[in-house]
Amino acid sequence: GSSVRAWSGSLVPPSQENLQAVWRWVQELTAQGSTNTQAALTAAMSVPGAQAVYLLTDGRPDQDCETLLAAVRTLPSIPVHTISFNCADSRANVFLSKLANLTGGRYHYFSEDVLDLEGPATHQSEDVKQLESEVAMATEQLCRAAHLLTACQEAEGRKGGAARSASVKGPSPAPQQHPAPASRRSSRKFMSSKKWLESNSLEARHLTLMDALGPTAVPHTAKHVPVLNKHVTAKVFEGILPLAHVSHDHQVTLINPKGVDLPAYQHQLQQQSQTYWHRLTHLAWTAIPE
């Protein structure tokens, strides 16, 4: 089996001199033997004062995975952040994910030319998850607005006696490239996405579809008629407010989309979506060391 070689048996300051020395040491390493993960973890997790361990590997450990996880439980309790490197072995990646979860670490996956399509989900920061959720919501709102605009144009065409083909602009694709900020590190205090979205989410900026349709909306409540033993609604608004929105609690709101500039609303949504992508790019760049 493989033996463990340590650059240093104790923690050292992350000085420029030490970083260059360890980089030269890494460049001189050669792949040989097997994957003695247990010995590597035992050595790394037993270093006095260690606060975390980063395990970078490209394959399954020599030891049985469940046996190795049991052995880790007997070692000092510190997070082990695991990185799967060019490994398409699902069992190996599941082990790395379990190891990270067991120790309170994070599992990451990096591959240049192979993919583990059935592997475990990788760690994603809360900032990124919240922003991606807002991007998904903006895309959904754009699609709903596009469908509504199409329906209005088709209805208008039928009313005029001739069908019209509607050209609807859907969601813009995510930008492929973004210029790097002039300074990756800002002197300003970092603001979490949760805090940032308090004033920049679609709801905070009143950019949901119902916000756009709000000026034309009229609540429409069904009334129970005892003689008929049915709930009925008045038809006085038919033709004026041709569509209805039913909320999750079954409240009905009549709306008139023709009274709203839907293309302008779509443009606002696309601009706000671009803002989210710019922030995602900013988070990525600020996470990269200078």
Beta strands, then each sheet from edge to edge (+ up, - down):
strand 1: 53-57
strand 2: 80-85
strand 3: 107-110
strand 4: 218-220
strand 5: 223-225
strand 6: 230-232
strand 7: 243-246
strand 8: 252-255
sheet 1: 1+ 2+ 3+
sheet 2: 4+ 8- 7+
sheet 3: 5+ 6-
end
